[in-house]
Amino acid sequence: MNLFAEIRALVLKNLEAMQSEGALPGGLDMGNVTVEPPRDAAHGDMATNAAMVLAKPAGLKPRDIAEALAARLVADDRVVSADVAGPGFLNLRLAPVVWQGVVGAVLAQGTDFGRSDMGQGRKVNVEYVSANPTGPLHVGHTRGAVFGDALASLLDFAGHEVTREYYINDGGAQVDVLARSVYLRYLEAHGQEVAFPDGTYPGDYLIDVGQALKDKVGDAYVGQDEDVWLEEIRNFSTDAMMDLIRADLKSLGVEMDVFYSEKSLYGTGRIEAAIEDLKNKGLIYEGVLEPPKGKKPEDWEAREQTLFRSTEHGDDVDRPVMKSDGAWTYFAPDIAYHYDKVQRGFDALIDVFGADHGGYVKRMKAAVSALSGGTVPLDIKLCQLVKLYKNGEPFKMSKRAGTFVTLRDVVEQVGPDVTRFVMLTRKNDAPLDFDFDKAVEQSRENPVFYVQYAHARVNSVLRKAAEAGIDTGATPDLALLDHPAELALAGKLAEWPRLVETAARTNEPHRVAFYLYELAGDFHGLWNKGNDETGLRFIQDDNHAASVAKIALARAVAIVIAAGLGILGVTPADEMR
């Protein structure tokens, strides 16, 4: 049940009737007609821009269209009033039975209330985290992991067929550095004193890997040249790091459908196939790039390279895919990887990157546009930095990691539920301050607590109702929900299906967290009103029917909170401790 969609359908039906009767010309594009909450709740329950967007193509004054439309809309039993405001906006007030019906719909559908078929089963690939397999995940990866996972759940809730994917960056030089670092820990496990040169990974997390390597091969690599052990230790170390990363993700409640290895692209013809596809489209050529803008680097020199004509697909400059020495650039395997995604039949691609990948957006979008012939959209979401605080001070780096705060550090401090919710209290492209003390504080300023407390309060009501002998499973007489505060809370529930579709359409799961905070606020507000106005209390002494109806409203709130938290990957709290 999407009440906003239903009222929009009512508006469109009446506009079409006006066309049939000659009050409006035919052939008007109704695509931009919206029905949404008014900016000021005092103006009504819903507002439509129909008259404003149709006036110019219809050759009529907006107010004339709005007044004619208003007269028609009030003939519907659901619409109590339709008032023209300003130049031609139309504010609608709906009958109480409409809002009461929303409560009934939530109870009937449970946590499926708000599910949408908007996605129509379209296959969407969401790639996120994709950290280099050189160590444990850090706090920046944590934000990307939470954002990507919540976005995948949101898209699934909105009717898409979603694949969660992790791209293992195991094809570059950084994995050689990992192997050398593990070799040093391996020698250490054999009792040797070692020093970690600059550029290697000195974190304690490799101690166990070095010992595991010793347990496997004994002293076979001690004193051996690098060409003897590098490849095997590379593979051994990558597997160990991916086991660590999988465990980190699991501690956060994140499970991937696909782990895709960059290394699998090399020596298999996949890179060559992707470049050949672009070549057949006339998008690969030999050329010389212009020097970088601004101060020219001292080591820059003009040289012929194999270039991708990415400017034909929206990029600022063409991009090299092969170096002058015949080696692939780092961009080439990324092209091949996304070519593989296109070949797998996805209808849309989403990549979740760290903030330091901003310069990579246009070239990657250009590549996907070229590879798919413009048929597969790629949305790239950048997650900004996270600053950690504890006791009013910046939270220091992890000794285990050596250089950064790990995902596991964060989860161990506050738990996975708090971690996930806090990471979604800001839009992904806005910096986030994560204060460990505030994250567990029991106050309205802590959105995690505030939302969980609302869910726990409903469960408290249900327990008290059971003690009082109230049958909360009885069919409620929802007509008894007639107080403006109760109807307003039902109205907030009605926004949930629309919110789901809007958040899914924009790939913005933080909207779910924001909505839950607002819903919790409205629920707590009604609860507090009951302290002064006994008729608003959820349990009414000596009035079983009223109690059942009011508890039904509370249950509906808990259901929607549970559904929203489910999308965010957070477990609803039955009680607060």
Helices and strands as residue ranges (DSSP letters): H 3-20, E 35-36, G 41-43, E 46-48, H 50-58, H 62-73, E 79-85, E 89-94, H 96-109, G 110-112, E 123-127, H 139-157, E 161-168, H 173-189, G 204-206, H 207-217, H 226-251, E 258-261, G 262-265, H 270-280, E 284-287, E 305-308, G 310-313, E 319-322, H 331-343, E 348-354, G 355-360, H 361-372, E 378-383, E 386-390, E 393-394, H 407-414, H 416-423, E 432-435, H 436-439, H 447-467, G 478-480, H 484-506, H 510-532, G 534-536, H 544-568
